[in-house]
Amino acid sequence: MKIAIRDIGIPPRPTILAQIEQEITKDEPDFIRLAKLLSQDVGLAAGMIKIANSPFFSFGKKVPTVHEAMLVLGLKLVVRTVAGLALQQVFKHVPNMERFWDTSAKTAETAGNLAKQLGRATGIRPEDAHTFALFRDCGIPMLMIPFPEYRDVLILANQEKEISFTEVEDRAIGINHAVVGAQLAEDWLLPAEICISIRHHHDRQALDGSIELPERARKLIAVAQLAEHLLFEKTGSGQTSEWNKLGASVLACLEIDEAALPELLATCVPAGEG
């Protein structure tokens, strides 16, 4: 059984993203208008301020307004930040997803910190690693809606020690969250390398080069997978079989030794975890 993506239904790109992009592409963007646009949605406004004040972005001084949050993030990051916040709003009707969103946010922050720590060796900007990790599993809430049995499928996929996570999904419901998530990312006009990385983020062949991908896409997949592993190591929760299947390829892709992991765990996982 194969299910077509059109049968699942991709949530449309939020209008606010188009409105913001229209403004920031002007020669002289109007920050006051942008702040007003964002402030119309209390959830987005609060989320922007919270992210701007997070250790990943802040410079130590707390910002109290949307306008100041935009100055901290910069215009290029505003669209991606709003996209990430809108993603959660789009699926707010999917029940019992609090832990999923929390883990996604912490994995994204850890991935951004990793990209910063590893530096030029990865060729990945921290903001790109953050965005990718945030959207990497966006197909999961989409599949919760049409497939009541999907939570059980996820348990099986997390426990599977041999075949890939997405193959377990394909066998059970005829589609997988990586394909669906990549389509959402494309429809929401995320950068192409992030979209292709979402599509292949459970493929070991993508990490070892058997599947031909842009080098930056391979690095994005590796950084996010390592971020997830470090987060789970520190918290002792959410363990899956993915590191056992992908870990060696991740380390080879990033050209780092397993002996370096304790230091990365100590410096890159958000404070307060564990």
N, C-alpha and C positions, 0 to 999 in steps of 0.2 A: 504494500500500500504506500503510495506517495501522495502527499497532500500539497497542492499548489499554494504558494504564498498568498495569491489573491483570495484564496478561500479562508485564510486566517484574518486578513484585514490589517493593513498597516495604519496606525494612527496618523492623521495628517499633521504636517509640520505646523507648530503653533504660530498663529498670526503675529504674535509679539516678536518672533525671531525675524520675520520679514520686515517688520516696522523698524526694528533696531538696525538691521543691515542697511536698509534704505537711508537711514540717517548717517551712519558711520562712513558710508562710501562718498559722502559729500566732501568737497574741498575743505569746508569748515563745519564739522559736525556741531550741532547744538546740544551741549551737555545738559542744559536745563530741560530741553524737550525730552531727551533720553531719560533723564531722571524722572520726569513726570510720567512717561510711558511705563517705566518699571514700577513706579509707586502706585499705579492704578491697581496692581495686583499685590495685596498685602503679603501673600506667601512668597512671591518672587522677591519683593523688596527685602523682606526679613532674611531670606536665604542669601541674597547678594551681600548683605551686611555681615552675616555670619561667616560666609566664606572669606570675605575680605579681611576679617579679623582673625581668621584661623592662622596657626603657626606657619602653614605652608606659604601664605601670601603676605601676611602682615609684616610691618617694619617695627613692631613693638608698641605703636600708638593706636589705640582703639578708634575706629571710625564709627560715627553714630548715624550717618545719613547715606542714602543711595548715591547721591552725587559724589561724596567722598569715597565710597566703595568703588565707584567707577574709576576714580583717579588712581586708586591703589591697584586695581586689576589691569587697567589699560583697555582701550577700546577693543583690541583684537580678542582679548579674553572675555569681554562682556558677553558676546554672543554665545561662546561655548559654555560659560557659566550659567547663563539663562537656559540654554538647551538642557544642561544637566538637571537643573531645578524643574524645568517643564516636564522632563521625562517622568519624574516621580509623580507630578500632578496628573499627568495623563493616565497613570495606572493606579490612582488613589482608591479606585473602587475594587481593586483586587485585594481580597482579605489576607490578613496574617503575613504581610510582607515587610514588617518593620525591621526584622533582622536582616533581610536581604538588602534593603536600602542602606542600613547602617554599615554592613560589611562592604558594600560597593563603595561607599564614601571613604571608608578607612583604607580599603585597598587602593583607591585612587590617590589618596594622600601619600600612602607608602610608596606607590609607583613614582609619583612626582619627586619624592625625597630621594629615591634610588637613582633616578635619572640625574638629579643634581649631584649626588654623591659620586656616581660613576663617571660623570663628566663627559669629556669629549670621546672617551672610549666607546660610548654607545652611539653618539651622533644624534641622540634623542633629546629634545627640549623637555624640561620638566612639565610644562603645561600640556604638551602633546601626550606624554605618558599619563598624566592625570585624566585628560579627556578620554583617552582610549580605555583606561581601566574603569572609568565611570560608566561607559556605554558598552563595555565588552559583553556583559550578560543581559543586555536590555531585551533580548528575545525571550527570556524566561517569563516575565510577567505577561507577555503577549500570549504565550502558550498556556498559561494558567486559565485563561478565559474559555477557550473552546474545548479544552481537554480536562475534565474533572479528575482523571487518573494521573495527571502530569506530575503531581507531587510525589507519587509513588515511583514514577519513572526516574525522577531526579535522585531519589534515594538509591535506586539500582545503579544509575550511572555513576554516582559518587563512590559506590562500593566496588565497581567493576575494576579488576586489576589488570586485564589484558587488552580488551578491545577499547576503542576510543569512546569518550563520553558521548560524542554526537552520534556514533553508530548505535549505541544503546537507544538513544532517542528515535533514530530513524527506524529501527526495528520495531519499536513499541507503538509509535504514533505516525510514522511516515514522514516526519519532518524534524528539524532540530533547531535549537535556539540560536546557533551561530548563523545559519542561513537567514533566519527571520530577522535577527538583530542587525545583520549587515544591510538588509534591505531597508530597515527603518533608518539606519545611519545615512544611507544614500538618499533616501527621500527627505531627510532633514538637512541635507547638503553638508554633512561633515566631510572633512578632507578625505580624499580617495585612499590614502595609505591607512587611515583609521578604519575605513569601511572594509578594506580587504583583510586587515588584521583581525577584525571581528569575525569575519567569515572563516578564518583559519586558526583561531586561537586554541583549538583543541587538537590540532594536527601536528604530530611529532615531525612529520615529513616537512612541514613548513619551517620548523626550527633547524632541521639538519640539512636543508637545501634540496631535498628530493622534490618538493613542490617549489616551482620558481616564483619567488616573491621579491619585491623590492627589499633591499637590505634593511631599510628603516622599518619596514613592516615586521620583519623577523625580530628586530630588536624590540619593537613595541610589545610583541607577544611575549618575548622572553622577560622583559622588565616587569610586566604585569603579573606573569606567572610566578616570578620570584617574589614579588610584593605579596601576593596571596599566601605563598608558602611562609614567608617571614611573619606575616600577621597571624597565621594559624599557629605557628610555632610559639609565638609570644603569648597568645591568649589561651592556647590549649583547647580551642573549640573549632568547630567547622571543618575538621580534617576530612580530606577526600583522598582518593587514590591517584590524583593527578600528578603530584610531585614524583611519586614512584615511577610513573610512566614518562614524565616529561622532564624531570629535574636534570638529568645528565645532559640532555640536549640544550636545556636553558643555560646551564653553566658554560657549555662549550660555545654557544652562540654569543654569550656576553664576555667570553674569554676571562672568566674568573674561576678561582679555585674554591672548593667547598670550605677550605680553612678560613676564607674571608667572610663566611656567612655570619658568624657570631658578632663581628663588628658591625656589619650591615644591619643586623637585627637590632642592635643597641642604638644605632644612630638614625635609622630610617623609619621605624614603626612609630606611629603617633604616640606622644606622651600620654600616659594614663592607661595604656593597654597592658594586659597581663596581670 
